[in-house]
């Protein structure tokens, strides 16, 4: 991850010290490894490496993830880039990771000995644009770890709907990058850029698809009497609401660590459904007691994996071993454009625990082969190889679009 600070038309470069593990003596932005949501990691690195806090900077750019191949060390990096304006009068205070700091014109970055891909990363966020209200809304969406992908995308479309011309194009690129594990963001951005669709048209298309896919999922559940669902999904919620009748029951996992399943259980109960809430650790115990499993989807990757909240793979495996039908509901808007660098991003380690001397990993998503599902229900019917190919052809290559 790379964070660029700028002030009065110049960006801050830091020369990496001899004490760091990689690229000693090379110029870089504020950088770090991803251990939580990218934008939260960016603000943490700004504090640790530059001594600037939230009130000292204003977000002015979110770049599309950049895949950088360093052939010298034989490693590929997926780099998330951000741009922040440093407020006047605030001094930068570097730590041991840097041995020098300079403010340079953006054009000078490419002439320096830098870490791989630094100039390309800067090009994705420079020049700065937009106002506080727009970027504050995008940051709120980018750091939301409770809402489902569809609800977050609808909120993002509202934020972009006020933009016009070049600002709209750049806004869509930032929108695409808000949650890099959720394909709905680059998918909608690709449709908007390629088809010149308005935010309103995209919103209506997504809402229709959500309604239709939920209906198909409800039909697939048929007369089954007990269904287990994992995490929180708008389409799952709507499907279960349509399917439910007296005498039927929904088993909802709490979905740790943020427990969004608890909110889903509460909402379903408020609609009159019979609900049992279980811990994630009980999935293996309860799946064999159910007649079917229904989960949502955050993405369908280029290698035909369904990306969803961590625990989905284990849920599907439990269903597979128990001979229980396992369904997923996913609008075709969850299909990744070709070349989109899908990443299984982590979330806040402190949501699990803080223990001195212990590294805490909190990866929020996992990947499940499409072949493990009885069916993946979309608004266009069951997801087939033919439908996957057709949607990917409609979207085209992300790199060519941008």
C-alpha positions in Angstrom: 0.0 0.0 0.0 1.3 3.5 -0.9 0.0 6.8 0.4 0.9 10.0 -1.3 0.9 13.3 0.7 0.7 16.5 -1.2 0.8 20.2 -0.4 1.0 23.3 -2.8 1.3 21.1 -5.9 4.2 18.9 -4.6 4.2 15.4 -3.3 6.2 13.9 -0.4 8.8 11.3 -1.2 10.6 9.4 1.5 13.9 7.6 1.0 13.8 4.2 2.7 16.4 3.6 5.3 19.0 0.8 5.6 16.9 -0.6 8.5 13.9 -1.7 6.3 13.6 -5.1 4.8 13.2 -4.2 1.1 14.2 -1.5 -1.4 16.7 0.2 0.9 17.7 3.7 -0.4 14.8 3.9 -2.8 12.3 6.7 -2.8 8.7 5.9 -1.9 5.5 7.3 -0.6 4.3 6.5 2.9 4.0 2.7 2.6 3.0 -0.4 4.5 1.7 -4.0 4.3 -2.0 -4.5 4.4 -3.3 -5.8 7.7 -6.7 -4.2 7.8 -9.0 -2.4 5.3 -6.8 -0.4 2.9 -8.1 3.1 3.8 -7.8 2.4 7.5 -4.3 1.0 6.9 -3.4 4.2 5.0 -4.4 6.4 7.9 -2.4 4.3 10.3 0.7 4.4 8.2 0.4 8.2 7.9 0.5 8.4 11.7 3.3 5.9 12.2 5.6 7.0 9.3 4.8 10.7 8.9 3.4 11.7 12.3 0.1 13.1 10.8 -3.3 12.4 12.3 -6.8 12.4 10.9 -7.4 16.1 11.4 -4.0 16.9 9.6 -5.0 15.5 6.2 -7.9 15.4 3.8 -8.6 12.5 1.4 -8.4 13.5 -2.2 -7.8 10.3 -4.2 -8.4 6.5 -4.2 -6.6 4.7 -7.0 -7.5 1.4 -8.6 -5.3 -1.4 -7.3 -2.0 -1.7 -9.2 -0.3 -5.1 -9.9 3.4 -4.5 -9.9 5.8 -7.2 -10.9 9.4 -6.9 -9.6 11.4 -9.3 -11.7 14.6 -8.6 -9.8 13.2 -10.1 -6.6 10.7 -12.4 -8.3 7.7 -11.0 -6.5 4.4 -9.4 -7.6 2.8 -6.7 -5.4 -0.8 -5.6 -5.4 -0.5 -1.9 -4.5 -3.4 0.2 -3.1 -2.8 3.9 -3.6 -4.3 6.9 -1.9 -3.8 10.7 -2.1 -4.1 13.0 0.9 -3.8 16.8 1.2 -1.6 17.8 4.1 -3.0 20.9 5.8 -0.9 24.0 5.9 1.2 24.4 9.0 1.4 20.7 9.7 4.9 19.3 9.9 5.9 15.8 8.8 7.8 13.7 11.4 9.3 10.6 9.8 10.3 7.5 11.8 13.1 5.0 11.5 11.9 3.6 8.2 13.0 6.8 6.3 16.4 8.5 6.1 15.3 11.5 4.1 12.2 13.4 3.0 11.6 15.7 0.0 8.7 17.6 -1.5 8.9 17.2 -5.3 6.8 18.0 -8.4 4.8 15.0 -9.6 6.7 14.9 -12.9 10.0 14.4 -11.0 8.9 11.1 -9.4 9.6 9.1 -12.6 13.2 10.4 -12.6 14.0 9.1 -9.1 15.2 5.7 -8.1 11.9 4.5 -6.6 10.3 1.4 -5.4 8.6 -0.4 -8.3 5.5 1.1 -9.8 5.6 4.4 -7.8 5.1 6.7 -10.7 2.3 4.5 -12.0 0.6 4.5 -8.6 0.8 8.3 -8.4 -0.7 8.6 -11.9 -3.8 6.8 -10.6 -4.6 9.5 -8.0 -3.0 12.6 -9.4 -4.1 15.4 -9.8 -6.2 15.9 -6.7 -9.9 16.7 -7.1 -13.2 16.7 -5.3 -14.4 18.2 -2.1 -14.6 17.1 1.5 -18.2 16.0 1.4 -17.6 13.6 -1.6 -14.5 12.0 -0.1 -15.9 11.7 3.3 -18.9 9.8 1.9 -16.6 7.5 -0.1 -14.4 6.9 3.0 -17.5 6.0 5.0 -18.4 3.4 2.5 -14.9 2.1 2.1 -14.6 1.5 5.8 -18.0 -0.1 6.4 -17.5 -3.7 7.5 -21.1 -4.5 8.4 -23.3 -3.6 5.4 -23.7 -6.0 2.4 -22.2 -5.4 -1.0 -25.4 -4.4 -2.7 -26.3 -1.8 0.0 -22.8 -0.3 -0.1 -22.9 -0.1 -3.9 -26.2 1.7 -3.9 -24.8 4.2 -1.4 -21.7 4.7 -3.6 -23.9 5.3 -6.7 -25.6 8.1 -4.9 -22.3 9.8 -4.1 -21.2 9.5 -7.8 -24.5 10.6 -9.2 -23.8 14.3 -8.7 -20.6 14.3 -10.7 -20.3 15.3 -14.4 -17.7 15.0 -17.1 -14.1 14.1 -16.2 -15.0 14.3 -12.5 -17.6 11.5 -13.0 -15.1 9.3 -14.8 -12.6 9.7 -12.0 -15.3 9.3 -9.4 -16.3 5.9 -11.0 -12.7 4.8 -10.8 -12.5 5.6 -7.1 -15.9 4.0 -6.7 -14.6 0.8 -8.3 -11.9 0.6 -5.7 -13.9 1.1 -2.5 -14.0 -2.6 -1.7 -11.7 -4.6 -3.8 -13.1 -8.0 -2.6 -16.6 -6.9 -3.9 -16.9 -7.2 -7.6 -20.1 -5.2 -7.7 -18.0 -1.9 -7.5 -15.8 -2.5 -10.6 -18.7 -4.2 -12.4 -21.0 -1.2 -12.1 -18.1 1.2 -12.9 -17.3 -0.8 -16.0 -20.9 -0.7 -17.2 -21.1 3.0 -16.5 -17.9 3.8 -18.4 -18.5 1.5 -21.3 -22.2 2.2 -21.8 -22.3 5.8 -20.5 -25.0 4.7 -18.1 -26.2 7.2 -15.4 -26.1 6.3 -11.7 -29.9 6.2 -11.8 -29.9 3.6 -14.5 -27.3 1.5 -12.8 -29.3 1.8 -9.5 -32.5 0.6 -11.1 -30.7 -2.2 -12.9 -29.2 -3.4 -9.7 -32.4 -3.2 -7.7 -34.3 -5.1 -10.4 -31.6 -7.8 -10.4 -31.6 -8.1 -6.7 -35.4 -8.6 -6.6 -35.3 -11.1 -9.5 -32.4 -13.2 -8.1 -34.0 -13.3 -4.7 -37.2 -14.6 -6.2 -35.3 -17.3 -8.0 -33.5 -18.3 -4.8 -36.9 -18.5 -3.0 -38.2 -20.7 -5.7 -35.2 -23.0 -5.5 -35.7 -23.4 -1.7 -39.2 -24.7 -2.5 -40.8 -26.7 0.3 -37.8 -27.1 2.4 -38.5 -26.4 6.1 -35.2 -25.4 7.6 -32.5 -23.3 5.8 -29.1 -22.1 7.1 -27.6 -18.8 6.0 -24.2 -17.3 6.7 -23.4 -13.6 7.1 -25.7 -10.8 5.9 -26.9 -10.4 2.3 -29.7 -8.3 1.0 -30.6 -10.8 -1.6 -30.6 -13.7 0.9 -32.7 -11.6 3.3 -35.3 -11.0 0.5 -35.2 -14.6 -0.7 -35.7 -16.0 2.8 -38.6 -13.6 3.5 -40.3 -14.7 0.3 -39.7 -18.4 1.0 -40.8 -18.4 4.7 -44.1 -19.8 5.8 -45.4 -20.9 9.2 -43.7 -24.1 10.2 -40.4 -23.1 8.5 -37.2 -21.9 10.2 -34.1 -19.9 9.3 -30.8 -20.7 11.0 -28.5 -17.6 11.0 -24.8 -17.7 11.8 -23.6 -14.7 13.9 -20.8 -14.1 11.4 -17.9 -13.1 13.5 -16.1 -10.9 14.3 -18.5 -8.0 13.6 -21.5 -10.2 14.0 -23.6 -8.8 11.1 -25.6 -12.1 11.2 -27.0 -10.9 14.5 -28.5 -7.8 12.8 -29.9 -10.1 10.1 -31.5 -12.4 12.6 -33.1 -9.5 14.4 -34.5 -8.1 11.1 -35.8 -11.4 9.9 -37.5 -12.0 13.3 -39.1 -8.5 13.1 -40.7 -9.6 9.8 -42.3 -12.5 11.6 -39.9 -15.3 10.6 -38.9 -18.1 13.0 -35.1 -17.7 13.5 -32.4 -19.5 15.4 -29.1 -17.7 15.8 -25.9 -19.8 16.2 -22.2 -19.1 16.6 -20.0 -19.7 13.5 -18.4 -22.6 15.4 -21.7 -24.5 15.3 -22.0 -24.5 11.5 -20.8 -28.1 11.2 -23.3 -29.1 13.9 -26.3 -27.4 12.4 -25.8 -27.9 8.6 -26.8 -31.6 8.8 -29.9 -30.6 10.7 -31.1 -28.3 7.9 -32.7 -29.0 4.5 -30.6 -26.5 2.6 -28.0 -23.7 2.8 -28.4 -20.3 1.2 -25.5 -17.8 1.0 -24.9 -14.5 -0.8 -21.9 -13.5 -2.8 -19.5 -10.6 -2.9 -17.8 -11.6 -6.1 -17.4 -14.2 -8.7 -13.8 -14.2 -9.7 -12.0 -14.8 -13.0 -11.0 -18.3 -11.9 -14.7 -19.3 -11.1 -14.6 -19.0 -7.4 -17.4 -17.4 -5.3 -16.1 -14.8 -2.9 -18.1 -14.2 0.2 -17.7 -13.6 3.9 -15.1 -15.9 5.5 -16.7 -19.1 6.7 -18.7 -19.6 3.4 -16.2 -22.2 2.2 -16.5 -24.2 5.4 -20.3 -23.9 5.3 -20.4 -25.1 1.7 -18.0 -28.0 2.5 -20.2 -29.0 5.5 -23.2 -29.1 3.1 -21.3 -31.0 0.5 -20.2 -33.7 3.0 -23.7 -33.9 4.4 -25.5 -34.2 1.1 -27.4 -30.9 1.8 -28.2 -28.7 -1.2 -26.2 -25.5 -1.1 -27.4 -22.5 -3.0 -25.9 -19.0 -3.6 -27.8 -16.0 -4.7 -25.7 -13.5 -6.8 -26.8 -10.9 -9.2 -24.7 -10.9 -12.4 -23.4 -7.6 -11.1 -21.2 -9.7 -8.8 -19.1 -11.0 -11.8 -15.7 -9.5 -12.0 -14.6 -7.7 -15.1 -11.6 -9.3 -16.8 -8.3 -8.1 -15.4 -9.8 -6.7 -12.2 -7.2 -7.5 -9.4 -9.6 -9.1 -6.9 -8.1 -9.2 -3.4 -9.3 -11.0 -0.2 -8.8 -8.0 2.0 -8.3 -8.2 5.8 -10.2 -6.2 8.4 -9.3 -4.7 11.7 -7.2 -7.2 13.8 -8.4 -5.6 17.0 -11.9 -6.9 16.1 -10.5 -10.4 17.1 -8.0 -9.6 19.9 -5.0 -7.6 20.8 -2.3 -9.7 22.4 1.3 -8.6 22.9 3.6 -10.7 20.8 0.8 -12.3 18.8 0.1 -11.5 15.2 -3.7 -11.4 14.6 -5.1 -12.2 11.1 -8.6 -11.1 10.3 -9.2 -11.9 6.6 -12.8 -11.0 5.9 -13.5 -13.2 2.8 -12.8 -16.6 1.4 -13.2 -18.3 -1.9 -15.4 -21.4 -2.7 -15.4 -23.2 -6.1 -18.6 -22.6 -8.0 -18.8 -26.4 -8.5 -19.5 -26.9 -4.8 -22.9 -25.1 -5.1 -26.0 -26.9 -6.1 -26.9 -23.8 -8.1 -25.9 -20.1 -8.1 -29.1 -18.2 -8.7 -28.9 -14.9 -10.7 -31.5 -12.6 -12.1 -30.9 -14.3 -15.5 -31.4 -17.8 -14.1 -28.8 -20.3 -12.8 -25.2 -19.3 -13.4 -23.8 -21.4 -16.2 -20.4 -21.2 -18.0 -22.2 -19.7 -21.0 -23.8 -17.0 -18.9 -20.4 -16.3 -17.2 -18.8 -15.8 -20.5 -21.6 -13.6 -21.8 -21.4 -11.3 -18.9 -17.6 -11.1 -19.0 -17.8 -10.3 -22.7 -20.3 -7.5 -22.0 -17.9 -5.9 -19.5 -14.7 -6.3 -21.5 -11.2 -5.8 -20.1 -10.9 -3.5 -17.1 -7.5 -2.3 -18.1 -8.7 -1.4 -21.6 -11.6 0.5 -20.2 -9.4 2.6 -17.9 
